[in-house]
Amino acid sequence: MSETKAFILHLERAAQRRPQVERLRSALPFASEIVAATDGSQLTDHEIEAVYARQLHRPRFSFPLNRAEIGAFLSHRAAWRRIVEQGLDYALVFEDDAAIDAETFARTCAFAHNTRQLWEYTLAPAPQTRVVGTVVAETDGLALIRPKNPPLRAIAQFVSQEAARKLLAATERFDRPIDTFLQMGWVTGVELLALRPSGVMEMSGALGGSTIQRKSMGLAEKIRHEIARPIYRAQVRAWRAFAKRPGN
């Protein structure tokens, strides 16, 4: 699999995750590169205002992003930029709490390579992530799926050169978390597919939890989130149902 490459997003101050990053690098069947993740806590107000604005796109996203979420989004943009700058046909982008089952992952990589003409961007979700949709291609127990609702949590993805260019153009300013933004193909021009199984596992719990966890919310804010979240998800489903599919 020497024809591709992986980029691993790693926040340097999250030192407890570095051993997992090194384990992932040693397990991968191709070259890898660590991308220093953007530390949102170190961004100035001016830097944030240059990239983040509330409610740019429909459906409207009700909640403001915290600095960690903004940093996470900028980290993915940095990986997309490297794909473009290095002239790669495609690359994998991992977050630093990812791990792989070497045998399954090798099969998944070969399948993704062989079906390359069918996808621009495909998620490699963890096993507990439910993916329901239309099968685009399948062989030997592996499937490339067009999800009815693309799953959240961008722990690992196969990102093509053309997708990286489109996403960079579409996200010069953004208004919601990275995984939520990626669901909006009518904005990005990029259709998200998904691989099943992926051979990718999430190790966040064993590594001390999420690095973009929101601060504790009061009761009123928790209630507001619980009410607004299903409404937003229903709006996204409606937009997906009626929007023109990217590439068509």
DRENMAR-770062 format. One record per residue (C-alpha): x, y, z. Coordinates in steps of 0.5 Angstrom, whole numbers, padded with zeros to 4 digits, always signed. Layout:
XYZ...
This chain:
+0000+0000+0000+0006+0005-0001+0002+0009-0006-0002+0013-0001+0000+0016+0006-0004+0018+0013-0004+0024+0017-0005+0024+0024-0008+0030+0028-0005+0031+0034-0005+0036+0040+0002+0037+0042-0001+0038+0050-0005+0032+0050+0002+0028+0052-0002+0022+0054-0004+0021+0047+0003+0021+0044+0004+0013+0045-0002+0012+0042+0000+0016+0036+0006+0012+0035+0003+0005+0036-0002+0007+0030+0004+0010+0026+0008+0003+0027+0001-0001+0025+0000+0003+0019+0002-0001+0012+0004+0006+0009+0008+0012+0011+0005+0017+0016+0006+0024+0018+0004+0028+0024+0000+0034+0023+0000+0039+0029-0007+0040+0031-0009+0047+0032-0010+0049+0040-0016+0053+0040-0014+0055+0047-0008+0059+0044-0012+0062+0038-0013+0070+0039-0020+0073+0038-0018+0076+0031-0016+0069+0029-0022+0066+0031-0026+0072+0028-0023+0070+0021-0025+0063+0020-0031+0063+0025-0038+0066+0024-0045+0064+0027-0050+0061+0023-0047+0062+0016-0051+0056+0013-0058+0053+0013-0060+0049+0017-0058+0054+0022-0054+0051+0028-0056+0053+0034-0050+0053+0039-0044+0057+0039-0037+0053+0038-0032+0053+0043-0025+0054+0042-0023+0047+0042-0028+0045+0037-0025+0051+0032-0018+0048+0033-0021+0041+0031-0024+0044+0025-0017+0048+0023-0013+0042+0024-0017+0038+0019-0016+0044+0014-0009+0043+0015-0009+0036+0013-0013+0037+0007-0008+0043+0005-0003+0038+0006-0006+0033+0001-0007+0038-0004+0000+0041-0003+0004+0034-0003+0000+0032-0010-0003+0026-0007-0009+0022-0010-0012+0021-0004-0010+0020+0004-0012+0018+0010-0014+0023+0016-0014+0020+0023-0015+0023+0029-0010+0022+0035-0015+0017+0039-0015+0012+0033-0013+0005+0033-0013+0000+0028-0014-0008+0027-0009-0009+0022-0012-0015+0018-0019-0012+0017-0016-0005+0016-0011-0008+0010-0017-0011+0007-0021-0004+0008-0015+0000+0005-0015-0005-0001-0022-0005-0002-0022+0003-0002-0016+0003-0007-0020-0001-0012-0026+0003-0011-0023+0009-0012-0027+0012-0018-0033+0011-0014-0031+0016-0008-0028+0023-0007-0029+0022+0001-0031+0016+0005-0031+0016+0013-0028+0010+0016-0032+0009+0022-0031+0005+0029-0035-0001+0029-0040+0002+0034-0042+0007+0029-0049+0005+0026-0048+0006+0018-0055+0005+0014-0056+0007+0007-0055+0004+0000-0049+0000-0002-0045+0003-0008-0040-0003-0008-0038-0009-0004-0034-0015-0004-0032-0021+0001-0036-0018+0006-0033-0011+0005-0038-0005+0003-0038+0002+0001-0044+0005+0003-0048+0012+0001-0051+0013+0008-0058+0015+0009-0055+0020+0014-0047+0021+0015-0045+0019+0021-0042+0024+0026-0035+0023+0029-0029+0024+0024-0024+0019+0027-0021+0017+0020-0023+0018+0013-0020+0017+0006-0020+0024+0003-0018+0025-0005-0015+0031-0008-0021+0033-0011-0025+0033-0004-0019+0036-0001-0020+0042-0006-0027+0043-0005-0027+0043+0002-0022+0048+0003-0026+0052-0001-0032+0051+0002-0029+0052+0009-0025+0058+0009-0031+0060+0014-0035+0055+0018-0041+0056+0023-0041+0049+0026-0037+0043+0028-0033+0039+0023-0037+0032+0023-0043+0036+0023-0041+0041+0017-0038+0035+0013-0046+0032+0013-0048+0038+0009-0046+0036+0002-0050+0041-0001-0045+0046+0002-0039+0043+0001-0040+0039-0006-0037+0033-0003-0041+0027-0002-0039+0023+0004-0039+0015+0003-0037+0010+0009-0034+0004+0009-0036-0002+0013-0032-0005+0016-0027+0000+0017-0022-0004+0021-0021+0003+0025-0023+0003+0033-0024+0009+0037-0019+0009+0044-0022+0016+0047-0024+0013+0053-0018+0009+0055-0014+0016+0053-0018+0020+0058-0024+0022+0054-0025+0028+0049-0020+0034+0048-0026+0038+0045-0031+0036+0051-0035+0042+0052-0035+0045+0059-0040+0043+0064-0047+0046+0062-0053+0049+0067-0059+0045+0067-0063+0051+0063-0057+0050+0057-0058+0042+0058-0065+0043+0057-0064+0047+0051-0059+0043+0048-0064+0037+0049-0069+0040+0045-0065+0043+0040-0061+0037+0038-0067+0033+0035-0070+0039+0031-0063+0040+0028-0062+0033+0026-0069+0033+0023-0067+0039+0019-0061+0036+0016-0065+0030+0014-0070+0034+0010-0064+0038+0007-0061+0032+0005-0067+0029+0002-0069+0035-0002-0062+0038-0004-0058+0035-0011-0053+0030-0009-0046+0032-0010-0044+0030-0017-0051+0030-0020
